[in-house]
Amino acid sequence: MLKISPRTAQTWRDEGKISFSQVGNKIYYKLSDIERTMQEYYNKSFAKK
């Protein structure tokens, strides 16, 4: 969905940027948590003058 590498996802987990659940070797993310994180780090485009 995010089209990021597994290493980027690991880094974001380590930095506490995204919440997750782990069952065995599987990592799960709540869609609402991902959406909230994307809104938190959202930057509007800069208007050209």
PDB file of N, CA, C, O and CB in Angstrom:
ATOM      1  N   MET A   1       0.819  -1.194   0.000  1.00  0.00           N
ATOM      2  CA  MET A   1       0.000   0.000   0.000  1.00  0.00           C
ATOM      3  C   MET A   1       0.865   1.261   0.000  1.00  0.00           C
ATOM      4  O   MET A   1       0.622   2.178  -0.785  1.00  0.00           O
ATOM      5  CB  MET A   1      -0.933  -0.004   1.204  1.00  0.00           C
ATOM      6  N   LEU A   2       1.855   1.312   0.859  1.00  0.00           N
ATOM      7  CA  LEU A   2       2.718   2.494   0.938  1.00  0.00           C
ATOM      8  C   LEU A   2       3.847   2.451  -0.078  1.00  0.00           C
ATOM      9  O   LEU A   2       4.476   3.470  -0.362  1.00  0.00           O
ATOM     10  CB  LEU A   2       3.296   2.624   2.331  1.00  0.00           C
ATOM     11  N   LYS A   3       4.097   1.276  -0.621  1.00  0.00           N
ATOM     12  CA  LYS A   3       5.179   1.084  -1.590  1.00  0.00           C
ATOM     13  C   LYS A   3       6.526   1.525  -1.022  1.00  0.00           C
ATOM     14  O   LYS A   3       7.276   2.278  -1.644  1.00  0.00           O
ATOM     15  CB  LYS A   3       4.880   1.855  -2.877  1.00  0.00           C
ATOM     16  N   ILE A   4       6.802   1.025   0.187  1.00  0.00           N
ATOM     17  CA  ILE A   4       8.084   1.273   0.835  1.00  0.00           C
ATOM     18  C   ILE A   4       8.788  -0.068   1.024  1.00  0.00           C
ATOM     19  O   ILE A   4       8.152  -1.121   1.001  1.00  0.00           O
ATOM     20  CB  ILE A   4       7.897   2.015   2.204  1.00  0.00           C
ATOM     21  N   SER A   5      10.075  -0.020   1.207  1.00  0.00           N
ATOM     22  CA  SER A   5      10.833  -1.257   1.404  1.00  0.00           C
ATOM     23  C   SER A   5      10.612  -1.784   2.824  1.00  0.00           C
ATOM     24  O   SER A   5      10.249  -1.027   3.724  1.00  0.00           O
ATOM     25  CB  SER A   5      12.347  -1.022   1.140  1.00  0.00           C
ATOM     26  N   PRO A   6      10.831  -3.079   3.015  1.00  0.00           N
ATOM     27  CA  PRO A   6      10.738  -3.632   4.366  1.00  0.00           C
ATOM     28  C   PRO A   6      11.689  -2.924   5.339  1.00  0.00           C
ATOM     29  O   PRO A   6      11.362  -2.757   6.514  1.00  0.00           O
ATOM     30  CB  PRO A   6      11.043  -5.131   4.338  1.00  0.00           C
ATOM     31  N   ARG A   7      12.850  -2.512   4.855  1.00  0.00           N
ATOM     32  CA  ARG A   7      13.817  -1.825   5.719  1.00  0.00           C
ATOM     33  C   ARG A   7      13.276  -0.472   6.171  1.00  0.00           C
ATOM     34  O   ARG A   7      13.468  -0.086   7.324  1.00  0.00           O
ATOM     35  CB  ARG A   7      15.159  -1.640   4.986  1.00  0.00           C
ATOM     36  N   THR A   8      12.600   0.254   5.278  1.00  0.00           N
ATOM     37  CA  THR A   8      12.000   1.535   5.658  1.00  0.00           C
ATOM     38  C   THR A   8      10.930   1.314   6.717  1.00  0.00           C
ATOM     39  O   THR A   8      10.858   2.062   7.692  1.00  0.00           O
ATOM     40  CB  THR A   8      11.397   2.249   4.425  1.00  0.00           C
ATOM     41  N   ALA A   9      10.103   0.296   6.535  1.00  0.00           N
ATOM     42  CA  ALA A   9       9.075  -0.023   7.531  1.00  0.00           C
ATOM     43  C   ALA A   9       9.712  -0.347   8.878  1.00  0.00           C
ATOM     44  O   ALA A   9       9.214   0.079   9.920  1.00  0.00           O
ATOM     45  CB  ALA A   9       8.211  -1.207   7.056  1.00  0.00           C
ATOM     46  N   GLN A  10      10.817  -1.103   8.858  1.00  0.00           N
ATOM     47  CA  GLN A  10      11.534  -1.436  10.094  1.00  0.00           C
ATOM     48  C   GLN A  10      12.063  -0.178  10.774  1.00  0.00           C
ATOM     49  O   GLN A  10      11.954  -0.030  11.991  1.00  0.00           O
ATOM     50  CB  GLN A  10      12.693  -2.404   9.801  1.00  0.00           C
ATOM     51  N   THR A  11      12.633   0.719   9.989  1.00  0.00           N
ATOM     52  CA  THR A  11      13.170   1.972  10.536  1.00  0.00           C
ATOM     53  C   THR A  11      12.057   2.787  11.173  1.00  0.00           C
ATOM     54  O   THR A  11      12.226   3.313  12.273  1.00  0.00           O
ATOM     55  CB  THR A  11      13.871   2.798   9.435  1.00  0.00           C
ATOM     56  N   TRP A  12      10.918   2.898  10.494  1.00  0.00           N
ATOM     57  CA  TRP A  12       9.788   3.659  11.025  1.00  0.00           C
ATOM     58  C   TRP A  12       9.275   3.026  12.322  1.00  0.00           C
ATOM     59  O   TRP A  12       8.893   3.738  13.251  1.00  0.00           O
ATOM     60  CB  TRP A  12       8.652   3.739   9.981  1.00  0.00           C
ATOM     61  N   ARG A  13       9.265   1.688  12.388  1.00  0.00           N
ATOM     62  CA  ARG A  13       8.863   1.015  13.638  1.00  0.00           C
ATOM     63  C   ARG A  13       9.858   1.331  14.741  1.00  0.00           C
ATOM     64  O   ARG A  13       9.464   1.651  15.863  1.00  0.00           O
ATOM     65  CB  ARG A  13       8.759  -0.521  13.435  1.00  0.00           C
ATOM     66  N   ASP A  14      11.148   1.243  14.429  1.00  0.00           N
ATOM     67  CA  ASP A  14      12.195   1.508  15.423  1.00  0.00           C
ATOM     68  C   ASP A  14      12.128   2.948  15.938  1.00  0.00           C
ATOM     69  O   ASP A  14      12.371   3.202  17.117  1.00  0.00           O
ATOM     70  CB  ASP A  14      13.581   1.233  14.821  1.00  0.00           C
ATOM     71  N   GLU A  15      11.799   3.879  15.053  1.00  0.00           N
ATOM     72  CA  GLU A  15      11.717   5.296  15.422  1.00  0.00           C
ATOM     73  C   GLU A  15      10.394   5.654  16.084  1.00  0.00           C
ATOM     74  O   GLU A  15      10.223   6.781  16.548  1.00  0.00           O
ATOM     75  CB  GLU A  15      11.917   6.162  14.198  1.00  0.00           C
ATOM     76  N   GLY A  16       9.453   4.710  16.136  1.00  0.00           N
ATOM     77  CA  GLY A  16       8.157   4.956  16.756  1.00  0.00           C
ATOM     78  C   GLY A  16       7.219   5.774  15.883  1.00  0.00           C
ATOM     79  O   GLY A  16       6.246   6.342  16.381  1.00  0.00           O
ATOM     80  N   LYS A  17       7.499   5.840  14.593  1.00  0.00           N
ATOM     81  CA  LYS A  17       6.646   6.623  13.683  1.00  0.00           C
ATOM     82  C   LYS A  17       5.349   5.899  13.349  1.00  0.00           C
ATOM     83  O   LYS A  17       4.328   6.539  13.098  1.00  0.00           O
ATOM     84  CB  LYS A  17       7.399   6.938  12.394  1.00  0.00           C
ATOM     85  N   ILE A  18       5.381   4.565  13.345  1.00  0.00           N
ATOM     86  CA  ILE A  18       4.180   3.800  13.048  1.00  0.00           C
ATOM     87  C   ILE A  18       3.983   2.725  14.115  1.00  0.00           C
ATOM     88  O   ILE A  18       4.940   2.128  14.607  1.00  0.00           O
ATOM     89  CB  ILE A  18       4.266   3.167  11.638  1.00  0.00           C
ATOM     90  N   SER A  19       2.733   2.500  14.452  1.00  0.00           N
ATOM     91  CA  SER A  19       2.380   1.450  15.409  1.00  0.00           C
ATOM     92  C   SER A  19       2.200   0.146  14.661  1.00  0.00           C
ATOM     93  O   SER A  19       1.900   0.145  13.467  1.00  0.00           O
ATOM     94  CB  SER A  19       1.092   1.813  16.199  1.00  0.00           C
ATOM     95  N   PHE A  20       2.381  -0.957  15.355  1.00  0.00           N
ATOM     96  CA  PHE A  20       2.238  -2.262  14.707  1.00  0.00           C
ATOM     97  C   PHE A  20       1.937  -3.331  15.740  1.00  0.00           C
ATOM     98  O   PHE A  20       2.129  -3.143  16.941  1.00  0.00           O
ATOM     99  CB  PHE A  20       3.509  -2.625  13.922  1.00  0.00           C
ATOM    100  N   SER A  21       1.463  -4.449  15.239  1.00  0.00           N
ATOM    101  CA  SER A  21       1.266  -5.653  16.043  1.00  0.00           C
ATOM    102  C   SER A  21       2.080  -6.753  15.390  1.00  0.00           C
ATOM    103  O   SER A  21       2.235  -6.783  14.169  1.00  0.00           O
ATOM    104  CB  SER A  21      -0.260  -6.049  16.154  1.00  0.00           C
ATOM    105  N   GLN A  22       2.595  -7.651  16.203  1.00  0.00           N
ATOM    106  CA  GLN A  22       3.369  -8.756  15.665  1.00  0.00           C
ATOM    107  C   GLN A  22       2.822 -10.057  16.208  1.00  0.00           C
ATOM    108  O   GLN A  22       2.666 -10.229  17.417  1.00  0.00           O
ATOM    109  CB  GLN A  22       4.862  -8.607  16.004  1.00  0.00           C
ATOM    110  N   VAL A  23       2.530 -10.979  15.291  1.00  0.00           N
ATOM    111  CA  VAL A  23       2.092 -12.321  15.643  1.00  0.00           C
ATOM    112  C   VAL A  23       3.068 -13.267  14.958  1.00  0.00           C
ATOM    113  O   VAL A  23       3.065 -13.399  13.734  1.00  0.00           O
ATOM    114  CB  VAL A  23       0.586 -12.597  15.207  1.00  0.00           C
ATOM    115  N   GLY A  24       3.891 -13.915  15.748  1.00  0.00           N
ATOM    116  CA  GLY A  24       4.939 -14.753  15.171  1.00  0.00           C
ATOM    117  C   GLY A  24       5.905 -13.866  14.400  1.00  0.00           C
ATOM    118  O   GLY A  24       6.440 -12.901  14.947  1.00  0.00           O
ATOM    119  N   ASN A  25       6.127 -14.189  13.143  1.00  0.00           N
ATOM    120  CA  ASN A  25       7.026 -13.399  12.302  1.00  0.00           C
ATOM    121  C   ASN A  25       6.300 -12.366  11.456  1.00  0.00           C
ATOM    122  O   ASN A  25       6.932 -11.625  10.704  1.00  0.00           O
ATOM    123  CB  ASN A  25       7.812 -14.306  11.407  1.00  0.00           C
ATOM    124  N   LYS A  26       4.974 -12.311  11.574  1.00  0.00           N
ATOM    125  CA  LYS A  26       4.171 -11.397  10.758  1.00  0.00           C
ATOM    126  C   LYS A  26       3.981 -10.070  11.477  1.00  0.00           C
ATOM    127  O   LYS A  26       3.740 -10.032  12.683  1.00  0.00           O
ATOM    128  CB  LYS A  26       2.805 -12.021  10.426  1.00  0.00           C
ATOM    129  N   ILE A  27       4.092  -8.975  10.716  1.00  0.00           N
ATOM    130  CA  ILE A  27       3.875  -7.626  11.231  1.00  0.00           C
ATOM    131  C   ILE A  27       2.571  -7.118  10.643  1.00  0.00           C
ATOM    132  O   ILE A  27       2.343  -7.241   9.439  1.00  0.00           O
ATOM    133  CB  ILE A  27       5.072  -6.669  10.881  1.00  0.00           C
ATOM    134  N   TYR A  28       1.715  -6.548  11.478  1.00  0.00           N
ATOM    135  CA  TYR A  28       0.428  -6.019  11.039  1.00  0.00           C
ATOM    136  C   TYR A  28       0.321  -4.547  11.415  1.00  0.00           C
ATOM    137  O   TYR A  28       0.804  -4.116  12.463  1.00  0.00           O
ATOM    138  CB  TYR A  28      -0.738  -6.824  11.657  1.00  0.00           C
ATOM    139  N   TYR A  29      -0.329  -3.783  10.527  1.00  0.00           N
ATOM    140  CA  TYR A  29      -0.540  -2.358  10.752  1.00  0.00           C
ATOM    141  C   TYR A  29      -2.028  -2.065  10.623  1.00  0.00           C
ATOM    142  O   TYR A  29      -2.685  -2.589   9.723  1.00  0.00           O
ATOM    143  CB  TYR A  29       0.290  -1.496   9.749  1.00  0.00           C
ATOM    144  N   LYS A  30      -2.563  -1.242  11.502  1.00  0.00           N
ATOM    145  CA  LYS A  30      -3.947  -0.804  11.376  1.00  0.00           C
ATOM    146  C   LYS A  30      -4.004   0.301  10.330  1.00  0.00           C
ATOM    147  O   LYS A  30      -3.176   1.212  10.335  1.00  0.00           O
ATOM    148  CB  LYS A  30      -4.516  -0.313  12.747  1.00  0.00           C
ATOM    149  N   LEU A  31      -4.975   0.218   9.439  1.00  0.00           N
ATOM    150  CA  LEU A  31      -5.128   1.230   8.399  1.00  0.00           C
ATOM    151  C   LEU A  31      -5.315   2.607   9.024  1.00  0.00           C
ATOM    152  O   LEU A  31      -4.763   3.587   8.522  1.00  0.00           O
ATOM    153  CB  LEU A  31      -6.317   0.890   7.483  1.00  0.00           C
ATOM    154  N   SER A  32      -6.077   2.702  10.102  1.00  0.00           N
ATOM    155  CA  SER A  32      -6.312   4.001  10.757  1.00  0.00           C
ATOM    156  C   SER A  32      -5.007   4.578  11.307  1.00  0.00           C
ATOM    157  O   SER A  32      -4.817   5.793  11.278  1.00  0.00           O
ATOM    158  CB  SER A  32      -7.346   3.853  11.897  1.00  0.00           C
ATOM    159  N   ASP A  33      -4.111   3.734  11.804  1.00  0.00           N
ATOM    160  CA  ASP A  33      -2.814   4.209  12.311  1.00  0.00           C
ATOM    161  C   ASP A  33      -1.944   4.734  11.172  1.00  0.00           C
ATOM    162  O   ASP A  33      -1.268   5.752  11.320  1.00  0.00           O
ATOM    163  CB  ASP A  33      -2.077   3.077  13.059  1.00  0.00           C
ATOM    164  N   ILE A  34      -1.964   4.037  10.035  1.00  0.00           N
ATOM    165  CA  ILE A  34      -1.177   4.467   8.882  1.00  0.00           C
ATOM    166  C   ILE A  34      -1.712   5.802   8.358  1.00  0.00           C
ATOM    167  O   ILE A  34      -0.940   6.714   8.062  1.00  0.00           O
ATOM    168  CB  ILE A  34      -1.206   3.391   7.764  1.00  0.00           C
ATOM    169  N   GLU A  35      -3.035   5.907   8.248  1.00  0.00           N
ATOM    170  CA  GLU A  35      -3.636   7.154   7.765  1.00  0.00           C
ATOM    171  C   GLU A  35      -3.313   8.319   8.697  1.00  0.00           C
ATOM    172  O   GLU A  35      -3.018   9.422   8.235  1.00  0.00           O
ATOM    173  CB  GLU A  35      -5.157   6.997   7.629  1.00  0.00           C
ATOM    174  N   ARG A  36      -3.368   8.079   9.999  1.00  0.00           N
ATOM    175  CA  ARG A  36      -3.062   9.135  10.981  1.00  0.00           C
ATOM    176  C   ARG A  36      -1.596   9.561  10.856  1.00  0.00           C
ATOM    177  O   ARG A  36      -1.291  10.752  10.919  1.00  0.00           O
ATOM    178  CB  ARG A  36      -3.359   8.644  12.430  1.00  0.00           C
ATOM    179  N   THR A  37      -0.705   8.609  10.682  1.00  0.00           N
ATOM    180  CA  THR A  37       0.721   8.913  10.522  1.00  0.00           C
ATOM    181  C   THR A  37       0.957   9.721   9.257  1.00  0.00           C
ATOM    182  O   THR A  37       1.734  10.675   9.268  1.00  0.00           O
ATOM    183  CB  THR A  37       1.552   7.619  10.486  1.00  0.00           C
ATOM    184  N   MET A  38       0.299   9.351   8.173  1.00  0.00           N
ATOM    185  CA  MET A  38       0.473  10.078   6.911  1.00  0.00           C
ATOM    186  C   MET A  38      -0.036  11.521   7.049  1.00  0.00           C
ATOM    187  O   MET A  38       0.569  12.441   6.497  1.00  0.00           O
ATOM    188  CB  MET A  38      -0.273   9.351   5.759  1.00  0.00           C
ATOM    189  N   GLN A  39      -1.118  11.723   7.764  1.00  0.00           N
ATOM    190  CA  GLN A  39      -1.627  13.079   7.994  1.00  0.00           C
ATOM    191  C   GLN A  39      -0.656  13.881   8.860  1.00  0.00           C
ATOM    192  O   GLN A  39      -0.441  15.070   8.625  1.00  0.00           O
ATOM    193  CB  GLN A  39      -3.018  13.028   8.661  1.00  0.00           C
ATOM    194  N   GLU A  40      -0.083  13.235   9.842  1.00  0.00           N
ATOM    195  CA  GLU A  40       0.849  13.886  10.759  1.00  0.00           C
ATOM    196  C   GLU A  40       2.095  14.398  10.040  1.00  0.00           C
ATOM    197  O   GLU A  40       2.615  15.463  10.372  1.00  0.00           O
ATOM    198  CB  GLU A  40       1.251  12.921  11.863  1.00  0.00           C
ATOM    199  N   TYR A  41       2.569  13.642   9.060  1.00  0.00           N
ATOM    200  CA  TYR A  41       3.794  14.004   8.346  1.00  0.00           C
ATOM    201  C   TYR A  41       3.520  14.654   6.987  1.00  0.00           C
ATOM    202  O   TYR A  41       4.431  14.817   6.175  1.00  0.00           O
ATOM    203  CB  TYR A  41       4.655  12.773   8.153  1.00  0.00           C
ATOM    204  N   TYR A  42       2.269  15.021   6.749  1.00  0.00           N
ATOM    205  CA  TYR A  42       1.860  15.604   5.470  1.00  0.00           C
ATOM    206  C   TYR A  42       2.445  17.002   5.296  1.00  0.00           C
ATOM    207  O   TYR A  42       2.398  17.818   6.216  1.00  0.00           O
ATOM    208  CB  TYR A  42       0.329  15.657   5.370  1.00  0.00           C
ATOM    209  N   ASN A  43       2.994  17.275   4.117  1.00  0.00           N
ATOM    210  CA  ASN A  43       3.498  18.612   3.770  1.00  0.00           C
ATOM    211  C   ASN A  43       2.759  19.073   2.528  1.00  0.00           C
ATOM    212  O   ASN A  43       2.703  18.353   1.531  1.00  0.00           O
ATOM    213  CB  ASN A  43       5.058  18.609   3.532  1.00  0.00           C
ATOM    214  N   LYS A  44       2.197  20.256   2.581  1.00  0.00           N
ATOM    215  CA  LYS A  44       1.532  20.800   1.406  1.00  0.00           C
ATOM    216  C   LYS A  44       2.581  21.212   0.384  1.00  0.00           C
ATOM    217  O   LYS A  44       3.705  21.578   0.727  1.00  0.00           O
ATOM    218  CB  LYS A  44       0.628  22.000   1.782  1.00  0.00           C
ATOM    219  N   SER A  45       2.179  21.141  -0.890  1.00  0.00           N
ATOM    220  CA  SER A  45       3.111  21.552  -1.938  1.00  0.00           C
ATOM    221  C   SER A  45       3.306  23.049  -1.883  1.00  0.00           C
ATOM    222  O   SER A  45       2.429  23.787  -1.432  1.00  0.00           O
ATOM    223  CB  SER A  45       2.608  21.124  -3.329  1.00  0.00           C
ATOM    224  N   PHE A  46       4.448  23.488  -2.339  1.00  0.00           N
ATOM    225  CA  PHE A  46       4.777  24.901  -2.336  1.00  0.00           C
ATOM    226  C   PHE A  46       4.279  25.537  -3.621  1.00  0.00           C
ATOM    227  O   PHE A  46       4.503  25.007  -4.709  1.00  0.00           O
ATOM    228  CB  PHE A  46       6.293  25.114  -2.172  1.00  0.00           C
ATOM    229  N   ALA A  47       3.602  26.672  -3.498  1.00  0.00           N
ATOM    230  CA  ALA A  47       3.089  27.379  -4.673  1.00  0.00           C
ATOM    231  C   ALA A  47       4.223  28.177  -5.326  1.00  0.00           C
ATOM    232  O   ALA A  47       5.002  28.849  -4.651  1.00  0.00           O
ATOM    233  CB  ALA A  47       1.908  28.319  -4.283  1.00  0.00           C
ATOM    234  N   LYS A  48       4.289  28.083  -6.636  1.00  0.00           N
ATOM    235  CA  LYS A  48       5.299  28.866  -7.365  1.00  0.00           C
ATOM    236  C   LYS A  48       4.767  30.271  -7.584  1.00  0.00           C
ATOM    237  O   LYS A  48       3.599  30.459  -7.925  1.00  0.00           O
ATOM    238  CB  LYS A  48       5.663  28.197  -8.729  1.00  0.00           C
ATOM    239  N   LYS A  49       5.624  31.243  -7.388  1.00  0.00           N
ATOM    240  CA  LYS A  49       5.206  32.624  -7.577  1.00  0.00           C
ATOM    241  C   LYS A  49       5.918  33.233  -8.753  1.00  0.00           C
ATOM    242  O   LYS A  49       5.696  34.401  -9.072  1.00  0.00           O
ATOM    243  CB  LYS A  49       5.463  33.445  -6.327  1.00  0.00           C
TER     244      LYS A  49
END
